[in-house]
Amino acid sequence: MIQAFDKYLTQKTEAAPLAAFRVLFGAVMFVSILRFWHNGWIEKLYIDPTFFFSYYGFEFIKPLGQYTYVIFIICGIASLCVAFGYKYRLAIVTFFISFTYIELMDKTTYLNHYYFVSVVSFLMVFLPAHTYFSIDAKNEETARELVPVWTIDAVKLLIAIVYFYAGLAKLNSDWLVQAMPLKIWLPSNYDLPILGGLLQQQWAHYAFSWAGAVYDLSIPFLLFYKRTRWFAFGMVVAFHLLTSLLFPIGMFPFIMIICALIFFDARIHKIILAKMAWVMKTSLSEFNNGKEWMFKSKWGMKATYFVVLLFFMVQLALPFRQLFYPGELFWTEEGFRFSWRVMLMEKAGHANFKVVDPESGTRFYVQNNDFLTPLQEKQMSVQPDFILQFAHYLEQYFSQKEAYKGKDLQVFVESHVALNGRRSKPYIDPTRDLTIEKESFRHKDWILPFGDEIKGL
C-alpha cells in the first residue's frame, strides 16, 4: 500500500485544470472584493461599528479604521495577481493572509464560504498553479506543462469534503422530518414568478430539504465518476443558481460552480484556457513545452507533503469536535462553526444585560443598540460566545465611568431564544455573573438546557 501511494505521488498529468482553477478563482475573488466595496460593506461592517466580536485566540485582529480599505486593496490586487499568475507564490500568500485577516476582524460576518475561500487559498500556497498559462510561466525556468496528479486531486478532495460534510449535517430530524428551517425561509419568496406560489406548499419544503441532503451527499461521487460528470455539473449549476435566487448568499454559488470544473479532464480546461488566450491576444501553444514540475529539494517535498497531509487531517476531524461537548449542537453552537453546517438553523432571540454594582446595590439595564449595530445585536442575542464577549465589554466600559471607576461590576443577562420554529426558551442562566466566566474551549455550563432533542449526526 505504501508503494502504491509513493507511485501515486510521482504520477504526472497536464497542468491545465490547475491553471484554469487559478485563473477563475482569482477572478471571482477580485469581483467579490469589488462587490464588497461597491455595496459600502467595508464602512458599514468594519468602520462604523464601535465594537467588534473577535474570535477566541485572535483578539489582536481588529479593523484598522480608514486603513481597513488598504487591506481590501491589497487583497484585491493579490487576487488579480493570482488570476494572472504574476509572482504567484507571493500573491497567493498575500491573498490568504489579507482575506483571512478580513474574515477574522469580526465574527459577526462569519459565513461558511468565507472560511472556504481561506482554506482553498491556503491549500493553493502549496500547489504549482502558476506553471502553466501564467505570466510567471513566460519564464522558461517556471513553465511546466505537467504537474503531479495529487496537486489537482487535493483541490477535488477539499471540495468533496465540503459537500459531503454538508450532506451529513443535513441528516437530522429538524431538516428531514420537520423541513426546518426551509419551512420558515422558503415562503418569503412569494413574489418569484412561478416558484413563488409553489414555495408556499408544505410538500415543496420537504422536497427541497430532502433534495438538498441527497445533492450534497451524492455530488462529489457523481463529479468524480467520468460517466456522470456532465450530469453532475449540470446539477451543480442548477442547484447553486437556484440557491442564489432564493437566498442572499452572495458569491458562494458562483465560487462552487467554478470549483466544480476542476473535476473535468485537461481537454475541457484547455478549451477554456484557449478562449481566455484568444481574448488576451496570446496563444496557448507557447505554454505547451512538455516539461514536468518537480520539487526543488527533498526538504521542500517532505515539508509540503507534511503540511498538506496535516491540513486534510484537520479538515476531516474539525467538523466532529462537537462530539466533545454535551447538549444540543444547534442550541449551544459549541463546535458549530468551521464544520460545513450550511443553512441548518433559524435562531431568533433577545438578550437584556443587567449591570450590577454589588457594593451599592445599584443596577441598570443596557440598551444594546447603544453599542452594537443591528446585525451585531442579532448575532449576539443567539450565540453564547458573543453574549460572553459583550458582557465583558460592558464591564470594561462602565468600570471606566466616573461613577463606577475601580469597582468590581457584575453583568447578568436575561435571554430567550427560539430555534427552528420552536417556542422561545430561556437561553442563559440569569443568575450567573458572566464577568467571572472566561472564554475557552471548555463547555459553557451557563447555557441553559435545550429541553428537546434533534436527532441526527
C-alpha positions in Angstrom: 0.0 0.0 0.0 2.9 2.4 0.8 4.5 1.6 -2.5 1.2 2.3 -4.3 0.9 5.6 -2.5 4.5 6.5 -3.4 3.8 5.6 -7.0 0.7 7.9 -6.9 2.8 10.8 -5.7 5.1 10.5 -8.7 2.3 10.4 -11.3 2.0 13.4 -13.6 -0.8 15.0 -15.5 -1.5 18.1 -17.6 -1.4 21.4 -15.6 -4.4 22.9 -17.5 -7.0 22.1 -14.8 -4.9 23.7 -12.1 -4.2 26.7 -14.2 -7.9 27.2 -15.1 -8.8 26.9 -11.5 -6.2 29.5 -10.5 -7.5 32.0 -13.1 -11.2 31.6 -12.3 -10.6 31.5 -8.5 -8.6 34.7 -8.7 -11.1 36.4 -11.0 -14.1 35.6 -8.8 -12.3 36.8 -5.7 -11.4 40.1 -7.4 -15.1 40.6 -8.3 -16.1 39.7 -4.7 -13.8 42.4 -3.3 -15.1 44.9 -5.8 -18.7 44.0 -4.9 -18.0 44.2 -1.2 -16.5 47.7 -1.7 -19.2 48.9 -4.1 -22.0 47.9 -1.7 -20.5 50.0 1.1 -20.0 47.0 3.3 -16.4 47.9 4.3 -17.6 51.1 6.0 -20.9 49.5 7.3 -19.3 46.4 8.8 -15.7 47.4 9.7 -15.5 51.2 10.2 -18.9 52.4 11.5 -19.2 49.9 14.5 -17.5 50.9 17.7 -17.2 47.3 19.0 -16.2 44.1 17.2 -16.6 40.5 18.2 -13.3 38.8 17.9 -12.5 35.1 17.5 -11.1 33.3 20.6 -7.3 33.4 20.2 -7.4 36.1 17.6 -8.4 39.1 19.7 -5.5 41.1 18.4 -7.0 41.1 14.9 -9.1 44.3 14.6 -10.3 46.6 11.8 -7.8 49.5 11.2 -10.2 52.4 10.9 -9.9 54.0 7.5 -6.8 51.9 6.8 -9.1 48.9 6.6 -9.6 50.0 3.0 -5.9 49.3 2.4 -6.3 45.7 3.5 -9.1 45.3 0.9 -6.9 47.0 -1.8 -4.1 44.6 -1.0 -6.4 41.6 -1.1 -7.9 42.7 -4.4 -4.5 43.3 -6.1 -3.3 39.9 -4.8 -6.4 38.2 -6.3 -5.7 39.7 -9.7 -2.1 38.6 -9.4 -3.3 35.1 -8.6 -5.6 35.1 -11.6 -2.8 36.3 -14.0 -0.2 34.1 -12.3 2.1 37.0 -11.6 4.5 36.5 -8.7 2.2 33.7 -7.8 3.7 32.5 -4.6 3.8 35.9 -3.1 0.4 36.7 -4.5 -1.4 33.7 -3.1 0.3 34.0 0.3 -0.7 37.7 0.4 -4.2 36.9 -0.6 -4.6 34.2 2.0 -3.3 36.4 4.8 -5.3 39.5 3.8 -8.5 37.7 3.2 -8.2 35.7 6.4 -7.4 38.9 8.3 -10.6 40.4 6.9 -12.6 37.3 7.9 -11.2 37.4 11.4 -11.9 41.1 12.1 -15.4 40.5 13.3 -17.0 37.1 13.7 -20.4 38.7 13.2 -19.8 38.4 9.5 -18.8 34.7 9.6 -20.0 32.7 6.6 -19.1 29.2 5.5 -18.0 30.4 2.1 -15.5 33.0 3.7 -14.0 30.1 5.5 -14.0 28.0 2.3 -12.0 30.8 0.5 -9.5 30.9 3.3 -8.8 27.1 3.3 -8.7 26.9 -0.5 -6.2 29.8 -0.7 -4.1 28.2 2.0 -4.0 24.9 0.0 -3.1 26.8 -3.1 0.0 28.1 -1.5 1.5 24.6 -1.8 0.3 23.9 -5.4 2.2 24.7 -8.6 -0.8 26.5 -10.1 1.4 29.1 -11.8 3.5 26.8 -14.0 1.0 26.9 -16.9 -0.9 29.8 -18.6 0.5 32.5 -16.4 2.8 35.5 -16.5 5.3 33.5 -14.4 5.2 30.7 -17.0 6.6 33.2 -19.6 9.9 32.4 -17.8 11.2 29.1 -19.1 12.5 28.1 -15.7 9.0 28.3 -14.3 7.0 27.0 -17.2 5.8 23.4 -16.9 3.1 21.6 -18.7 2.9 18.6 -16.4 2.3 18.6 -12.6 1.8 15.9 -10.1 -1.7 14.3 -10.1 -2.1 14.9 -6.4 -1.9 18.7 -6.8 -5.2 18.6 -8.7 -6.7 15.8 -6.6 -6.1 17.8 -3.5 -8.5 20.5 -4.7 -11.0 17.9 -5.6 -10.8 16.3 -2.2 -11.3 19.6 -0.4 -14.4 20.3 -2.5 -15.7 16.7 -1.8 -15.2 17.2 1.9 -17.2 20.4 1.9 -20.1 18.8 0.0 -20.2 15.5 1.9 -19.9 17.0 5.3 -22.7 19.5 4.5 -24.8 16.5 3.5 -24.0 14.6 6.6 -25.0 17.6 8.7 -28.4 17.6 7.0 -29.2 14.1 8.2 -31.0 15.4 11.3 -34.7 15.3 12.3 -35.2 19.1 12.0 -34.1 19.1 8.4 -35.6 15.8 7.2 -38.7 15.3 9.4 -39.7 18.9 10.1 -38.3 20.5 6.9 -36.8 23.2 9.2 -35.6 25.8 8.6 -36.7 25.8 5.0 -40.3 25.8 6.1 -39.6 29.2 7.6 -37.4 30.6 4.8 -39.0 29.5 1.5 -42.4 31.1 1.9 -40.7 34.5 2.0 -40.0 34.2 -1.8 -43.7 34.5 -2.6 -43.0 37.2 -5.2 -41.0 35.0 -7.5 -42.7 34.1 -10.8 -44.0 30.5 -10.9 -41.8 29.4 -8.0 -43.4 31.9 -5.6 -46.7 30.0 -5.3 -45.0 26.7 -5.2 -42.8 27.6 -2.3 -45.9 28.2 -0.1 -46.7 24.5 -0.3 -45.5 22.3 2.6 -44.6 19.4 0.3 -42.2 21.7 -1.5 -40.4 22.5 1.8 -39.9 18.7 2.3 -38.9 18.2 -1.3 -36.2 21.0 -1.1 -34.9 19.6 2.2 -34.5 16.0 1.0 -33.2 17.1 -2.4 -30.6 19.3 -0.6 -29.4 16.4 1.5 -29.2 14.0 -1.4 -27.4 16.5 -3.6 -24.7 17.3 -1.0 -24.1 13.6 -0.3 -24.0 12.4 -3.9 -22.5 15.3 -5.9 -18.8 14.6 -5.0 -19.1 11.0 -6.2 -21.0 12.0 -9.4 -18.3 14.5 -10.2 -15.5 12.0 -9.6 -17.1 9.5 -11.9 -16.5 10.3 -15.6 -19.8 8.9 -16.9 -21.9 11.1 -14.6 -19.6 14.2 -14.6 -21.5 16.3 -17.1 -24.9 15.5 -15.4 -23.4 16.3 -12.0 -22.0 19.6 -13.3 -25.5 20.5 -14.6 -26.8 19.7 -11.1 -24.2 22.0 -9.6 -25.1 24.9 -11.9 -28.8 24.4 -11.4 -28.6 23.9 -7.6 -26.4 26.9 -7.0 -28.2 29.2 -9.3 -31.5 28.3 -7.5 -30.0 28.9 -4.1 -28.6 32.2 -5.3 -32.2 33.1 -6.4 -33.8 32.0 -3.1 -31.2 33.2 -0.5 -28.9 36.2 -0.1 -25.6 34.2 -0.1 -23.5 36.5 -2.3 -20.8 35.0 -4.5 -20.8 31.5 -2.9 -22.9 29.8 -5.6 -20.5 31.1 -8.3 -17.5 30.0 -6.3 -18.8 26.5 -6.1 -19.7 26.4 -9.8 -16.1 27.3 -10.9 -14.7 24.9 -8.3 -16.7 22.0 -9.8 -14.9 22.5 -13.1 -11.7 21.1 -11.6 -13.2 17.6 -11.8 -13.1 17.7 -15.7 -10.1 16.4 -17.6 -7.4 18.6 -19.1 -9.1 18.7 -22.5 -12.0 20.7 -21.2 -9.7 23.1 -19.4 -7.6 23.6 -22.4 -10.7 24.7 -24.3 -11.4 27.2 -21.5 -7.9 28.5 -21.4 -7.8 28.7 -25.2 -10.8 31.0 -25.1 -9.0 33.1 -22.5 -5.9 33.2 -24.6 -7.8 34.4 -27.6 -9.3 37.3 -25.6 -5.8 38.2 -24.3 -4.3 38.1 -27.8 -2.0 35.3 -27.0 -1.6 31.6 -27.8 -1.9 28.5 -25.5 0.7 26.7 -27.6 3.5 28.8 -26.1 2.9 27.1 -22.8 2.9 23.5 -24.2 6.6 22.6 -23.6 6.1 19.1 -22.2 8.2 19.7 -19.2 7.4 18.3 -15.7 7.2 20.2 -12.5 9.3 18.8 -9.7 10.2 19.9 -6.2 13.5 21.8 -6.0 14.7 19.9 -2.9 13.8 16.8 -0.9 13.3 19.0 2.2 10.7 21.1 0.3 9.0 18.0 -0.9 8.8 16.5 2.6 7.6 19.8 4.1 4.9 20.2 1.5 3.6 16.6 2.0 3.6 17.1 5.7 1.7 20.4 5.7 -0.9 19.2 3.1 -1.4 15.9 5.0 -1.9 17.8 8.2 -4.2 20.2 6.5 -6.5 17.4 5.4 -6.4 15.7 8.7 -7.6 18.9 10.3 -10.4 19.3 7.7 -11.6 15.8 8.3 -11.5 16.0 12.1 -12.6 19.6 12.8 -16.3 19.2 12.0 -16.6 16.4 14.6 -15.2 18.4 17.5 -18.8 19.0 18.6 -18.8 15.4 19.9 -16.7 16.6 22.8 -19.5 18.9 24.0 -22.7 18.0 25.9 -26.0 19.4 24.8 -27.7 20.1 21.5 -25.2 21.5 18.9 -27.7 23.9 17.3 -28.6 25.2 20.8 -25.1 25.7 22.3 -23.3 26.1 18.9 -20.1 24.7 20.6 -18.3 23.2 17.6 -20.7 24.6 15.0 -18.5 27.0 13.1 -15.9 25.7 10.6 -17.8 22.4 10.2 -19.7 22.9 6.9 -23.0 23.0 8.6 -24.7 25.2 6.0 -28.1 26.9 6.4 -29.4 24.4 9.0 -31.0 26.6 11.6 -33.0 29.7 12.2 -32.5 31.3 15.6 -34.2 34.4 16.9 -33.9 35.9 20.3 -33.2 38.8 22.6 -30.7 39.4 25.4 -31.2 42.0 28.1 -28.0 42.8 30.0 -28.1 43.9 33.6 -25.0 45.7 35.1 -24.8 45.5 38.9 -22.6 47.3 41.4 -22.5 44.8 44.3 -21.2 47.4 46.7 -24.0 49.9 46.4 -26.7 47.5 45.0 -27.1 49.9 42.0 -28.3 48.1 38.9 -29.4 49.1 35.5 -30.2 47.6 32.1 -28.2 48.3 29.0 -29.5 49.4 25.6 -27.7 47.0 23.3 -28.1 49.3 20.3 -26.0 52.0 22.0 -23.0 49.8 21.4 -23.9 47.4 18.6 -25.1 47.6 15.0 -28.4 45.8 14.2 -26.5 42.9 12.6 -24.2 42.6 15.6 -27.1 42.6 18.0 -29.0 40.0 16.1 -26.0 37.7 16.1 -25.1 38.3 19.7 -28.5 37.6 21.0 -28.4 33.9 19.9 -24.8 32.9 20.3 -23.2 32.2 23.7 -19.7 33.3 22.9 -21.0 36.6 21.6 -23.0 37.1 24.7 -20.0 36.4 26.9 -17.7 38.7 25.0 -20.3 41.5 25.1 -20.8 41.1 28.8 -17.0 41.5 29.4 -17.0 44.6 27.2 -19.8 46.1 29.2 -17.9 45.5 32.4 -14.8 47.3 31.0 -16.9 50.1 29.5 -18.8 51.0 32.6 -15.9 50.4 35.1 -14.2 53.4 33.3 -17.1 55.7 34.1 -16.6 58.1 37.0 -19.5 56.6 39.0 -18.1 53.1 38.8 -14.4 53.6 38.4 -12.4 51.0 40.3 -15.5 48.9 41.2 -15.9 45.2 40.5 -19.0 45.3 38.4 -21.2 42.3 37.7 -23.0 41.6 34.4 -26.0 39.3 34.1 -28.1 38.5 31.1 -31.8 37.6 30.7 -32.2 36.0 27.3 -34.6 33.9 25.3 -34.0 32.1 22.0 -36.3 30.3 19.5 -34.7 27.6 17.4 -36.2 26.3 14.1 -39.8 27.4 14.8 -39.9 26.2 18.4 -41.3 28.4 21.2 -38.8 30.8 22.7 -37.0 29.4 25.7 -34.6 30.8 28.4 -31.1 30.6 27.0 -28.5 31.8 29.5 -28.6 31.3 33.3 -29.7 34.7 34.5 -28.1 34.1 38.0 -24.5 33.7 36.6 -22.2 36.7 36.7 -20.7 36.5 33.2 -17.7 38.7 34.1 -16.2 35.8 36.0 -16.7 33.4 33.1 -13.7 33.2 30.7 -13.8 32.3 27.1 -12.2 28.9 26.4 -12.7 25.6 24.5 -14.4 24.2 27.6 -18.2 23.6 27.7 -20.2 26.7 28.7 -22.2 25.3 31.6 -24.1 28.6 32.0 -26.1 27.8 28.8 -29.5 26.5 30.0 -30.7 23.1 28.7 -32.4 22.9 25.4 -35.2 20.7 26.7 -35.7 19.0 23.3 -33.8 16.6 21.0 -32.7 17.0 17.4 -31.8 13.5 16.3 -29.0 13.0 13.8 -25.3 13.4 13.2 
